[in-house]
Amino acid sequence: MFWLVPLSLLIIFEIVADIFAKEYSLQNKWIFWAAAILSYVVANAFWLWAIKGGSGLARGAVIFSVASAVLAIIIGWYFYHEDLSTRQIIGLAVGVVSLALILWE
């Protein structure tokens, strides 16, 4: 399960890129745009490493997508004070459960 290392780095760099993108949308400074693009490129390099390491396309993509979504929701709510509906909170919980089920071997 060594592929979890690059997959985790993919998720981290994707979240960092999302934060830079959000800051760009708020402040309209090119440095945030450039940092977001660079972070997305680095993130996708780790995606290639994760696939080569055995994550599998289906399993790796689902773990990446759900984990990124869960983290983005938490960061948006906590740092940017974005609203969460009851449905979104339920979706967040279902996402966490789905990650547990996918990683359970």
C-alpha positions, 0 to 999 in steps of 0.5 A, spaced: 500 500 500 505 504 498 501 508 493 497 511 499 504 516 500 503 519 493 496 519 493 496 523 500 501 528 497 496 528 491 490 530 495 494 535 499 497 539 493 490 539 490 487 542 497 493 547 497 491 549 490 484 549 491 486 554 497 490 558 492 484 558 487 480 561 493 485 566 495 485 568 487 478 569 487 477 573 493 484 578 492 485 577 484 492 577 485 496 573 480 501 570 485 495 566 487 493 564 480 500 562 479 501 558 485 494 554 484 496 552 477 503 550 480 500 546 485 495 543 480 501 540 476 505 538 482 498 534 485 497 531 478 505 528 478 503 525 484 497 522 481 501 519 476 506 516 481 500 513 485 497 509 479 504 507 477 505 504 485 498 500 484 492 505 487 488 503 481 484 508 476 478 506 480 480 506 487 485 511 486 480 516 483 475 515 488 479 516 494 482 522 491 475 525 489 472 523 496 478 525 500 479 532 496 471 533 497 471 532 504 477 536 506 475 542 501 468 542 505 471 542 511 476 548 509 471 552 506 466 552 512 472 553 517 476 558 514 472 561 509 465 561 513 462 558 507 455 555 509 453 548 510 446 545 509 444 539 513 444 535 506 451 537 505 453 535 512 450 528 511 453 528 504 460 529 508 458 523 513 457 519 507 463 521 504 467 519 510 464 512 510 465 511 503 472 512 504 473 507 510 469 502 506 474 503 500 480 502 504 478 496 508 481 490 506 
